[in-house]
Amino acid sequence: MHATFFFSVTCCLVFGSFIFAYVPDFQLRDWAQREAFLELRRREHLGLPPIDKNLIDPEKIVLPTDEELGDTEIII
C-alpha cells in the first residue's frame, strides 16, 4: 500500500514536471512577441511609423451597397 502510493506520487511528480517543463508555448506568447519585433523592425527599415491607423489600405476594402445588404440587421 505504501509502496504503491509512493511510486504513484513519485511518477506523477516526475512525469508531471517533465511535461510541464517541455510543453510548447500553447498561448503563442513567444510567437506573438517575435512577430511584433519583426514587424516593428520592418516598419523602421521602411521609414514608416510604428503604428498606423490604417492597417489595411482603405482602397482595398470593398463594402456592400445598401441594395446588397437588403434587410440585414447591422450591429455595431
HTML snippet that shows the backbone in 3Dmol.js (N, CA, C, O; Angstrom):
<script src="https://3Dmol.org/build/3Dmol-min.js"></script>
<div id="view" style="width:600px;height:400px;position:relative"></div>
<script>
const pdb = `
ATOM      1  N   MET A   1       0.822  -1.183   0.000  1.00  0.00           N
ATOM      2  CA  MET A   1       0.000   0.000   0.000  1.00  0.00           C
ATOM      3  C   MET A   1       0.874   1.257   0.000  1.00  0.00           C
ATOM      4  O   MET A   1       0.674   2.157  -0.816  1.00  0.00           O
ATOM      5  N   HIS A   2       1.831   1.314   0.907  1.00  0.00           N
ATOM      6  CA  HIS A   2       2.693   2.492   0.982  1.00  0.00           C
ATOM      7  C   HIS A   2       3.589   2.594  -0.250  1.00  0.00           C
ATOM      8  O   HIS A   2       3.846   3.689  -0.751  1.00  0.00           O
ATOM      9  N   ALA A   3       4.057   1.455  -0.728  1.00  0.00           N
ATOM     10  CA  ALA A   3       4.920   1.467  -1.911  1.00  0.00           C
ATOM     11  C   ALA A   3       4.138   1.930  -3.139  1.00  0.00           C
ATOM     12  O   ALA A   3       4.654   2.693  -3.955  1.00  0.00           O
ATOM     13  N   THR A   4       2.907   1.474  -3.266  1.00  0.00           N
ATOM     14  CA  THR A   4       2.078   1.885  -4.403  1.00  0.00           C
ATOM     15  C   THR A   4       1.837   3.390  -4.374  1.00  0.00           C
ATOM     16  O   THR A   4       1.981   4.068  -5.391  1.00  0.00           O
ATOM     17  N   PHE A   5       1.479   3.898  -3.227  1.00  0.00           N
ATOM     18  CA  PHE A   5       1.253   5.333  -3.082  1.00  0.00           C
ATOM     19  C   PHE A   5       2.542   6.115  -3.360  1.00  0.00           C
ATOM     20  O   PHE A   5       2.515   7.130  -4.056  1.00  0.00           O
ATOM     21  N   PHE A   6       3.645   5.652  -2.828  1.00  0.00           N
ATOM     22  CA  PHE A   6       4.932   6.326  -3.032  1.00  0.00           C
ATOM     23  C   PHE A   6       5.287   6.384  -4.515  1.00  0.00           C
ATOM     24  O   PHE A   6       5.659   7.442  -5.022  1.00  0.00           O
ATOM     25  N   PHE A   7       5.172   5.247  -5.219  1.00  0.00           N
ATOM     26  CA  PHE A   7       5.539   5.219  -6.635  1.00  0.00           C
ATOM     27  C   PHE A   7       4.555   6.011  -7.494  1.00  0.00           C
ATOM     28  O   PHE A   7       4.963   6.645  -8.466  1.00  0.00           O
ATOM     29  N   SER A   8       3.275   5.984  -7.154  1.00  0.00           N
ATOM     30  CA  SER A   8       2.310   6.749  -7.953  1.00  0.00           C
ATOM     31  C   SER A   8       2.534   8.251  -7.778  1.00  0.00           C
ATOM     32  O   SER A   8       2.485   9.001  -8.753  1.00  0.00           O
ATOM     33  N   VAL A   9       2.777   8.688  -6.554  1.00  0.00           N
ATOM     34  CA  VAL A   9       3.043  10.114  -6.330  1.00  0.00           C
ATOM     35  C   VAL A   9       4.362  10.512  -6.985  1.00  0.00           C
ATOM     36  O   VAL A   9       4.454  11.578  -7.594  1.00  0.00           O
ATOM     37  N   THR A  10       5.373   9.671  -6.863  1.00  0.00           N
ATOM     38  CA  THR A  10       6.669   9.966  -7.475  1.00  0.00           C
ATOM     39  C   THR A  10       6.543  10.054  -8.992  1.00  0.00           C
ATOM     40  O   THR A  10       7.076  10.975  -9.610  1.00  0.00           O
ATOM     41  N   CYS A  11       5.841   9.100  -9.589  1.00  0.00           N
ATOM     42  CA  CYS A  11       5.661   9.126 -11.047  1.00  0.00           C
ATOM     43  C   CYS A  11       4.893  10.372 -11.482  1.00  0.00           C
ATOM     44  O   CYS A  11       5.244  11.006 -12.477  1.00  0.00           O
ATOM     45  N   CYS A  12       3.855  10.718 -10.742  1.00  0.00           N
ATOM     46  CA  CYS A  12       3.089  11.918 -11.091  1.00  0.00           C
ATOM     47  C   CYS A  12       3.957  13.167 -11.004  1.00  0.00           C
ATOM     48  O   CYS A  12       3.904  14.022 -11.887  1.00  0.00           O
ATOM     49  N   LEU A  13       4.744  13.275  -9.962  1.00  0.00           N
ATOM     50  CA  LEU A  13       5.594  14.455  -9.818  1.00  0.00           C
ATOM     51  C   LEU A  13       6.678  14.509 -10.891  1.00  0.00           C
ATOM     52  O   LEU A  13       6.927  15.566 -11.472  1.00  0.00           O
ATOM     53  N   VAL A  14       7.315  13.382 -11.153  1.00  0.00           N
ATOM     54  CA  VAL A  14       8.406  13.357 -12.132  1.00  0.00           C
ATOM     55  C   VAL A  14       7.872  13.597 -13.537  1.00  0.00           C
ATOM     56  O   VAL A  14       8.365  14.472 -14.249  1.00  0.00           O
ATOM     57  N   PHE A  15       6.862  12.820 -13.941  1.00  0.00           N
ATOM     58  CA  PHE A  15       6.335  12.972 -15.301  1.00  0.00           C
ATOM     59  C   PHE A  15       5.568  14.281 -15.459  1.00  0.00           C
ATOM     60  O   PHE A  15       5.600  14.894 -16.526  1.00  0.00           O
ATOM     61  N   GLY A  16       4.882  14.710 -14.407  1.00  0.00           N
ATOM     62  CA  GLY A  16       4.187  15.995 -14.468  1.00  0.00           C
ATOM     63  C   GLY A  16       5.157  17.150 -14.636  1.00  0.00           C
ATOM     64  O   GLY A  16       4.911  18.063 -15.423  1.00  0.00           O
ATOM     65  N   SER A  17       6.257  17.112 -13.899  1.00  0.00           N
ATOM     66  CA  SER A  17       7.276  18.156 -14.038  1.00  0.00           C
ATOM     67  C   SER A  17       7.910  18.123 -15.420  1.00  0.00           C
ATOM     68  O   SER A  17       8.174  19.171 -16.009  1.00  0.00           O
ATOM     69  N   PHE A  18       8.155  16.932 -15.936  1.00  0.00           N
ATOM     70  CA  PHE A  18       8.743  16.785 -17.268  1.00  0.00           C
ATOM     71  C   PHE A  18       7.814  17.366 -18.331  1.00  0.00           C
ATOM     72  O   PHE A  18       8.257  18.113 -19.203  1.00  0.00           O
ATOM     73  N   ILE A  19       6.540  17.028 -18.262  1.00  0.00           N
ATOM     74  CA  ILE A  19       5.579  17.530 -19.252  1.00  0.00           C
ATOM     75  C   ILE A  19       5.442  19.044 -19.136  1.00  0.00           C
ATOM     76  O   ILE A  19       5.411  19.744 -20.148  1.00  0.00           O
ATOM     77  N   PHE A  20       5.360  19.554 -17.908  1.00  0.00           N
ATOM     78  CA  PHE A  20       5.224  20.997 -17.710  1.00  0.00           C
ATOM     79  C   PHE A  20       6.450  21.748 -18.232  1.00  0.00           C
ATOM     80  O   PHE A  20       6.318  22.837 -18.790  1.00  0.00           O
ATOM     81  N   ALA A  21       7.622  21.180 -18.057  1.00  0.00           N
ATOM     82  CA  ALA A  21       8.849  21.851 -18.487  1.00  0.00           C
ATOM     83  C   ALA A  21       8.997  21.863 -20.007  1.00  0.00           C
ATOM     84  O   ALA A  21       9.546  22.812 -20.565  1.00  0.00           O
ATOM     85  N   TYR A  22       8.517  20.829 -20.675  1.00  0.00           N
ATOM     86  CA  TYR A  22       8.730  20.711 -22.115  1.00  0.00           C
ATOM     87  C   TYR A  22       7.479  20.940 -22.941  1.00  0.00           C
ATOM     88  O   TYR A  22       7.482  20.676 -24.144  1.00  0.00           O
ATOM     89  N   VAL A  23       6.412  21.424 -22.328  1.00  0.00           N
ATOM     90  CA  VAL A  23       5.200  21.701 -23.095  1.00  0.00           C
ATOM     91  C   VAL A  23       5.460  22.917 -23.997  1.00  0.00           C
ATOM     92  O   VAL A  23       6.117  23.866 -23.570  1.00  0.00           O
ATOM     93  N   PRO A  24       4.960  22.899 -25.219  1.00  0.00           N
ATOM     94  CA  PRO A  24       5.180  24.048 -26.094  1.00  0.00           C
ATOM     95  C   PRO A  24       4.384  25.263 -25.612  1.00  0.00           C
ATOM     96  O   PRO A  24       3.533  25.157 -24.730  1.00  0.00           O
ATOM     97  N   ASP A  25       4.675  26.393 -26.199  1.00  0.00           N
ATOM     98  CA  ASP A  25       4.014  27.644 -25.839  1.00  0.00           C
ATOM     99  C   ASP A  25       2.588  27.608 -26.387  1.00  0.00           C
ATOM    100  O   ASP A  25       2.341  28.048 -27.510  1.00  0.00           O
ATOM    101  N   PHE A  26       1.651  27.084 -25.595  1.00  0.00           N
ATOM    102  CA  PHE A  26       0.303  26.865 -26.102  1.00  0.00           C
ATOM    103  C   PHE A  26      -0.492  28.154 -26.253  1.00  0.00           C
ATOM    104  O   PHE A  26      -1.484  28.161 -26.981  1.00  0.00           O
ATOM    105  N   GLN A  27      -0.109  29.231 -25.609  1.00  0.00           N
ATOM    106  CA  GLN A  27      -0.802  30.508 -25.788  1.00  0.00           C
ATOM    107  C   GLN A  27      -0.122  31.379 -26.841  1.00  0.00           C
ATOM    108  O   GLN A  27      -0.568  32.496 -27.102  1.00  0.00           O
ATOM    109  N   LEU A  28       0.937  30.887 -27.438  1.00  0.00           N
ATOM    110  CA  LEU A  28       1.654  31.551 -28.531  1.00  0.00           C
ATOM    111  C   LEU A  28       2.171  32.937 -28.139  1.00  0.00           C
ATOM    112  O   LEU A  28       2.215  33.835 -28.980  1.00  0.00           O
ATOM    113  N   ARG A  29       2.558  33.123 -26.892  1.00  0.00           N
ATOM    114  CA  ARG A  29       3.119  34.406 -26.457  1.00  0.00           C
ATOM    115  C   ARG A  29       4.464  34.663 -27.123  1.00  0.00           C
ATOM    116  O   ARG A  29       4.722  35.767 -27.602  1.00  0.00           O
ATOM    117  N   ASP A  30       5.315  33.653 -27.154  1.00  0.00           N
ATOM    118  CA  ASP A  30       6.640  33.836 -27.757  1.00  0.00           C
ATOM    119  C   ASP A  30       6.514  34.171 -29.236  1.00  0.00           C
ATOM    120  O   ASP A  30       7.228  35.038 -29.741  1.00  0.00           O
ATOM    121  N   TRP A  31       5.604  33.484 -29.938  1.00  0.00           N
ATOM    122  CA  TRP A  31       5.420  33.727 -31.360  1.00  0.00           C
ATOM    123  C   TRP A  31       4.942  35.156 -31.592  1.00  0.00           C
ATOM    124  O   TRP A  31       5.431  35.828 -32.500  1.00  0.00           O
ATOM    125  N   ALA A  32       3.998  35.627 -30.788  1.00  0.00           N
ATOM    126  CA  ALA A  32       3.447  36.969 -30.968  1.00  0.00           C
ATOM    127  C   ALA A  32       4.520  38.034 -30.737  1.00  0.00           C
ATOM    128  O   ALA A  32       4.571  39.028 -31.461  1.00  0.00           O
ATOM    129  N   GLN A  33       5.371  37.833 -29.739  1.00  0.00           N
ATOM    130  CA  GLN A  33       6.431  38.805 -29.475  1.00  0.00           C
ATOM    131  C   GLN A  33       7.452  38.821 -30.607  1.00  0.00           C
ATOM    132  O   GLN A  33       7.909  39.891 -31.010  1.00  0.00           O
ATOM    133  N   ARG A  34       7.813  37.651 -31.122  1.00  0.00           N
ATOM    134  CA  ARG A  34       8.760  37.606 -32.249  1.00  0.00           C
ATOM    135  C   ARG A  34       8.162  38.273 -33.482  1.00  0.00           C
ATOM    136  O   ARG A  34       8.843  39.026 -34.178  1.00  0.00           O
ATOM    137  N   GLU A  35       6.891  37.997 -33.751  1.00  0.00           N
ATOM    138  CA  GLU A  35       6.236  38.577 -34.919  1.00  0.00           C
ATOM    139  C   GLU A  35       6.141  40.098 -34.789  1.00  0.00           C
ATOM    140  O   GLU A  35       6.348  40.813 -35.769  1.00  0.00           O
ATOM    141  N   ALA A  36       5.830  40.596 -33.596  1.00  0.00           N
ATOM    142  CA  ALA A  36       5.756  42.046 -33.379  1.00  0.00           C
ATOM    143  C   ALA A  36       7.126  42.688 -33.558  1.00  0.00           C
ATOM    144  O   ALA A  36       7.233  43.762 -34.150  1.00  0.00           O
ATOM    145  N   PHE A  37       8.171  42.045 -33.056  1.00  0.00           N
ATOM    146  CA  PHE A  37       9.525  42.583 -33.217  1.00  0.00           C
ATOM    147  C   PHE A  37       9.898  42.657 -34.695  1.00  0.00           C
ATOM    148  O   PHE A  37      10.458  43.658 -35.141  1.00  0.00           O
ATOM    149  N   LEU A  38       9.596  41.613 -35.454  1.00  0.00           N
ATOM    150  CA  LEU A  38       9.915  41.618 -36.884  1.00  0.00           C
ATOM    151  C   LEU A  38       9.134  42.701 -37.621  1.00  0.00           C
ATOM    152  O   LEU A  38       9.676  43.370 -38.502  1.00  0.00           O
ATOM    153  N   GLU A  39       7.869  42.874 -37.264  1.00  0.00           N
ATOM    154  CA  GLU A  39       7.057  43.903 -37.918  1.00  0.00           C
ATOM    155  C   GLU A  39       7.566  45.305 -37.584  1.00  0.00           C
ATOM    156  O   GLU A  39       7.617  46.166 -38.462  1.00  0.00           O
ATOM    157  N   LEU A  40       7.942  45.542 -36.331  1.00  0.00           N
ATOM    158  CA  LEU A  40       8.492  46.852 -35.964  1.00  0.00           C
ATOM    159  C   LEU A  40       9.804  47.125 -36.687  1.00  0.00           C
ATOM    160  O   LEU A  40      10.039  48.239 -37.155  1.00  0.00           O
ATOM    161  N   ARG A  41      10.650  46.119 -36.778  1.00  0.00           N
ATOM    162  CA  ARG A  41      11.925  46.295 -37.480  1.00  0.00           C
ATOM    163  C   ARG A  41      11.691  46.576 -38.965  1.00  0.00           C
ATOM    164  O   ARG A  41      12.385  47.402 -39.559  1.00  0.00           O
ATOM    165  N   ARG A  42      10.712  45.890 -39.564  1.00  0.00           N
ATOM    166  CA  ARG A  42      10.397  46.115 -40.977  1.00  0.00           C
ATOM    167  C   ARG A  42       9.890  47.539 -41.194  1.00  0.00           C
ATOM    168  O   ARG A  42      10.289  48.209 -42.147  1.00  0.00           O
ATOM    169  N   ARG A  43       9.000  48.001 -40.297  1.00  0.00           N
ATOM    170  CA  ARG A  43       8.443  49.341 -40.441  1.00  0.00           C
ATOM    171  C   ARG A  43       9.511  50.415 -40.222  1.00  0.00           C
ATOM    172  O   ARG A  43       9.506  51.435 -40.912  1.00  0.00           O
ATOM    173  N   GLU A  44      10.421  50.201 -39.275  1.00  0.00           N
ATOM    174  CA  GLU A  44      11.513  51.155 -39.058  1.00  0.00           C
ATOM    175  C   GLU A  44      12.429  51.210 -40.274  1.00  0.00           C
ATOM    176  O   GLU A  44      12.894  52.282 -40.661  1.00  0.00           O
ATOM    177  N   HIS A  45      12.682  50.058 -40.868  1.00  0.00           N
ATOM    178  CA  HIS A  45      13.558  49.994 -42.046  1.00  0.00           C
ATOM    179  C   HIS A  45      12.947  50.760 -43.221  1.00  0.00           C
ATOM    180  O   HIS A  45      13.669  51.388 -43.996  1.00  0.00           O
ATOM    181  N   LEU A  46      11.613  50.709 -43.355  1.00  0.00           N
ATOM    182  CA  LEU A  46      10.939  51.405 -44.448  1.00  0.00           C
ATOM    183  C   LEU A  46      10.641  52.865 -44.123  1.00  0.00           C
ATOM    184  O   LEU A  46      10.150  53.600 -44.981  1.00  0.00           O
ATOM    185  N   GLY A  47      10.933  53.296 -42.887  1.00  0.00           N
ATOM    186  CA  GLY A  47      10.677  54.678 -42.501  1.00  0.00           C
ATOM    187  C   GLY A  47       9.220  54.953 -42.184  1.00  0.00           C
ATOM    188  O   GLY A  47       8.790  56.106 -42.223  1.00  0.00           O
ATOM    189  N   LEU A  48       8.460  53.931 -41.873  1.00  0.00           N
ATOM    190  CA  LEU A  48       7.047  54.086 -41.541  1.00  0.00           C
ATOM    191  C   LEU A  48       6.885  54.281 -40.042  1.00  0.00           C
ATOM    192  O   LEU A  48       7.776  53.912 -39.277  1.00  0.00           O
ATOM    193  N   PRO A  49       5.761  54.855 -39.604  1.00  0.00           N
ATOM    194  CA  PRO A  49       5.524  54.960 -38.160  1.00  0.00           C
ATOM    195  C   PRO A  49       5.309  53.568 -37.565  1.00  0.00           C
ATOM    196  O   PRO A  49       4.863  52.660 -38.266  1.00  0.00           O
ATOM    197  N   PRO A  50       5.621  53.394 -36.282  1.00  0.00           N
ATOM    198  CA  PRO A  50       5.468  52.068 -35.669  1.00  0.00           C
ATOM    199  C   PRO A  50       4.034  51.543 -35.708  1.00  0.00           C
ATOM    200  O   PRO A  50       3.809  50.346 -35.883  1.00  0.00           O
ATOM    201  N   ILE A  51       3.064  52.450 -35.542  1.00  0.00           N
ATOM    202  CA  ILE A  51       1.655  52.049 -35.564  1.00  0.00           C
ATOM    203  C   ILE A  51       0.936  52.931 -36.569  1.00  0.00           C
ATOM    204  O   ILE A  51       1.091  54.152 -36.557  1.00  0.00           O
ATOM    205  N   ASP A  52       0.148  52.310 -37.440  1.00  0.00           N
ATOM    206  CA  ASP A  52      -0.604  53.039 -38.445  1.00  0.00           C
ATOM    207  C   ASP A  52      -2.087  52.784 -38.214  1.00  0.00           C
ATOM    208  O   ASP A  52      -2.488  51.643 -37.986  1.00  0.00           O
ATOM    209  N   LYS A  53      -2.908  53.836 -38.270  1.00  0.00           N
ATOM    210  CA  LYS A  53      -4.334  53.645 -38.017  1.00  0.00           C
ATOM    211  C   LYS A  53      -4.993  52.829 -39.128  1.00  0.00           C
ATOM    212  O   LYS A  53      -6.022  52.193 -38.899  1.00  0.00           O
ATOM    213  N   ASN A  54      -4.418  52.840 -40.313  1.00  0.00           N
ATOM    214  CA  ASN A  54      -4.941  52.044 -41.421  1.00  0.00           C
ATOM    215  C   ASN A  54      -4.054  50.821 -41.615  1.00  0.00           C
ATOM    216  O   ASN A  54      -3.122  50.838 -42.419  1.00  0.00           O
ATOM    217  N   LEU A  55      -4.352  49.771 -40.878  1.00  0.00           N
ATOM    218  CA  LEU A  55      -3.576  48.542 -41.018  1.00  0.00           C
ATOM    219  C   LEU A  55      -3.718  47.988 -42.433  1.00  0.00           C
ATOM    220  O   LEU A  55      -2.755  47.505 -43.027  1.00  0.00           O
ATOM    221  N   ILE A  56      -4.933  48.069 -42.955  1.00  0.00           N
ATOM    222  CA  ILE A  56      -5.212  47.655 -44.328  1.00  0.00           C
ATOM    223  C   ILE A  56      -5.568  48.913 -45.112  1.00  0.00           C
ATOM    224  O   ILE A  56      -6.302  49.771 -44.621  1.00  0.00           O
ATOM    225  N   ASP A  57      -5.054  49.018 -46.310  1.00  0.00           N
ATOM    226  CA  ASP A  57      -5.322  50.177 -47.153  1.00  0.00           C
ATOM    227  C   ASP A  57      -6.831  50.296 -47.381  1.00  0.00           C
ATOM    228  O   ASP A  57      -7.452  49.346 -47.857  1.00  0.00           O
ATOM    229  N   PRO A  58      -7.437  51.450 -47.049  1.00  0.00           N
ATOM    230  CA  PRO A  58      -8.891  51.600 -47.221  1.00  0.00           C
ATOM    231  C   PRO A  58      -9.349  51.427 -48.664  1.00  0.00           C
ATOM    232  O   PRO A  58     -10.506  51.082 -48.905  1.00  0.00           O
ATOM    233  N   GLU A  59      -8.468  51.659 -49.619  1.00  0.00           N
ATOM    234  CA  GLU A  59      -8.833  51.480 -51.026  1.00  0.00           C
ATOM    235  C   GLU A  59      -9.087  50.010 -51.368  1.00  0.00           C
ATOM    236  O   GLU A  59      -9.813  49.711 -52.316  1.00  0.00           O
ATOM    237  N   LYS A  60      -8.496  49.099 -50.604  1.00  0.00           N
ATOM    238  CA  LYS A  60      -8.642  47.668 -50.886  1.00  0.00           C
ATOM    239  C   LYS A  60      -9.891  47.060 -50.254  1.00  0.00           C
ATOM    240  O   LYS A  60     -10.255  45.928 -50.573  1.00  0.00           O
ATOM    241  N   ILE A  61     -10.552  47.799 -49.361  1.00  0.00           N
ATOM    242  CA  ILE A  61     -11.731  47.276 -48.670  1.00  0.00           C
ATOM    243  C   ILE A  61     -12.961  47.547 -49.525  1.00  0.00           C
ATOM    244  O   ILE A  61     -13.235  48.689 -49.893  1.00  0.00           O
ATOM    245  N   VAL A  62     -13.696  46.492 -49.834  1.00  0.00           N
ATOM    246  CA  VAL A  62     -14.914  46.615 -50.625  1.00  0.00           C
ATOM    247  C   VAL A  62     -16.099  46.364 -49.699  1.00  0.00           C
ATOM    248  O   VAL A  62     -16.266  45.263 -49.174  1.00  0.00           O
ATOM    249  N   LEU A  63     -16.915  47.389 -49.506  1.00  0.00           N
ATOM    250  CA  LEU A  63     -18.094  47.264 -48.661  1.00  0.00           C
ATOM    251  C   LEU A  63     -19.321  47.033 -49.532  1.00  0.00           C
ATOM    252  O   LEU A  63     -19.387  47.541 -50.651  1.00  0.00           O
ATOM    253  N   PRO A  64     -20.289  46.274 -49.035  1.00  0.00           N
ATOM    254  CA  PRO A  64     -21.501  46.047 -49.826  1.00  0.00           C
ATOM    255  C   PRO A  64     -22.369  47.306 -49.865  1.00  0.00           C
ATOM    256  O   PRO A  64     -22.341  48.126 -48.947  1.00  0.00           O
ATOM    257  N   THR A  65     -23.134  47.440 -50.940  1.00  0.00           N
ATOM    258  CA  THR A  65     -24.044  48.576 -51.060  1.00  0.00           C
ATOM    259  C   THR A  65     -25.287  48.313 -50.220  1.00  0.00           C
ATOM    260  O   THR A  65     -25.486  47.211 -49.709  1.00  0.00           O
ATOM    261  N   ASP A  66     -26.119  49.344 -50.087  1.00  0.00           N
ATOM    262  CA  ASP A  66     -27.364  49.189 -49.330  1.00  0.00           C
ATOM    263  C   ASP A  66     -28.287  48.165 -49.989  1.00  0.00           C
ATOM    264  O   ASP A  66     -29.001  47.440 -49.296  1.00  0.00           O
ATOM    265  N   GLU A  67     -28.279  48.102 -51.313  1.00  0.00           N
ATOM    266  CA  GLU A  67     -29.126  47.137 -52.011  1.00  0.00           C
ATOM    267  C   GLU A  67     -28.663  45.706 -51.750  1.00  0.00           C
ATOM    268  O   GLU A  67     -29.486  44.801 -51.608  1.00  0.00           O
ATOM    269  N   GLU A  68     -27.348  45.502 -51.686  1.00  0.00           N
ATOM    270  CA  GLU A  68     -26.822  44.164 -51.406  1.00  0.00           C
ATOM    271  C   GLU A  68     -27.116  43.736 -49.975  1.00  0.00           C
ATOM    272  O   GLU A  68     -27.324  42.553 -49.707  1.00  0.00           O
ATOM    273  N   LEU A  69     -27.132  44.699 -49.056  1.00  0.00           N
ATOM    274  CA  LEU A  69     -27.427  44.371 -47.663  1.00  0.00           C
ATOM    275  C   LEU A  69     -28.890  44.013 -47.472  1.00  0.00           C
ATOM    276  O   LEU A  69     -29.212  43.098 -46.713  1.00  0.00           O
ATOM    277  N   GLY A  70     -29.779  44.724 -48.152  1.00  0.00           N
ATOM    278  CA  GLY A  70     -31.204  44.430 -48.040  1.00  0.00           C
ATOM    279  C   GLY A  70     -31.710  44.631 -46.624  1.00  0.00           C
ATOM    280  O   GLY A  70     -31.559  45.710 -46.050  1.00  0.00           O
ATOM    281  N   ASP A  71     -32.318  43.579 -46.055  1.00  0.00           N
ATOM    282  CA  ASP A  71     -32.903  43.649 -44.711  1.00  0.00           C
ATOM    283  C   ASP A  71     -31.940  43.185 -43.631  1.00  0.00           C
ATOM    284  O   ASP A  71     -32.354  42.985 -42.489  1.00  0.00           O
ATOM    285  N   THR A  72     -30.694  43.014 -43.957  1.00  0.00           N
ATOM    286  CA  THR A  72     -29.726  42.503 -42.986  1.00  0.00           C
ATOM    287  C   THR A  72     -29.559  43.490 -41.840  1.00  0.00           C
ATOM    288  O   THR A  72     -29.326  44.679 -42.056  1.00  0.00           O
ATOM    289  N   GLU A  73     -29.681  42.978 -40.615  1.00  0.00           N
ATOM    290  CA  GLU A  73     -29.513  43.820 -39.441  1.00  0.00           C
ATOM    291  C   GLU A  73     -28.024  44.080 -39.220  1.00  0.00           C
ATOM    292  O   GLU A  73     -27.218  43.149 -39.218  1.00  0.00           O
ATOM    293  N   ILE A  74     -27.670  45.338 -39.036  1.00  0.00           N
ATOM    294  CA  ILE A  74     -26.275  45.716 -38.824  1.00  0.00           C
ATOM    295  C   ILE A  74     -26.098  46.049 -37.353  1.00  0.00           C
ATOM    296  O   ILE A  74     -26.728  46.972 -36.837  1.00  0.00           O
ATOM    297  N   ILE A  75     -25.245  45.298 -36.685  1.00  0.00           N
ATOM    298  CA  ILE A  75     -24.979  45.509 -35.268  1.00  0.00           C
ATOM    299  C   ILE A  75     -23.571  46.064 -35.135  1.00  0.00           C
ATOM    300  O   ILE A  75     -22.603  45.439 -35.567  1.00  0.00           O
ATOM    301  N   ILE A  76     -23.465  47.223 -34.544  1.00  0.00           N
ATOM    302  CA  ILE A  76     -22.150  47.849 -34.369  1.00  0.00           C
ATOM    303  C   ILE A  76     -21.757  47.774 -32.926  1.00  0.00           C
ATOM    304  O   ILE A  76     -20.681  48.242 -32.554  1.00  0.00           O
TER     305      ILE A  76
END
`;
const viewer = $3Dmol.createViewer("view");
viewer.addModel(pdb, "pdb");
viewer.setStyle({}, {cartoon: {color: "spectrum"}});
viewer.zoomTo();
viewer.render();
</script>
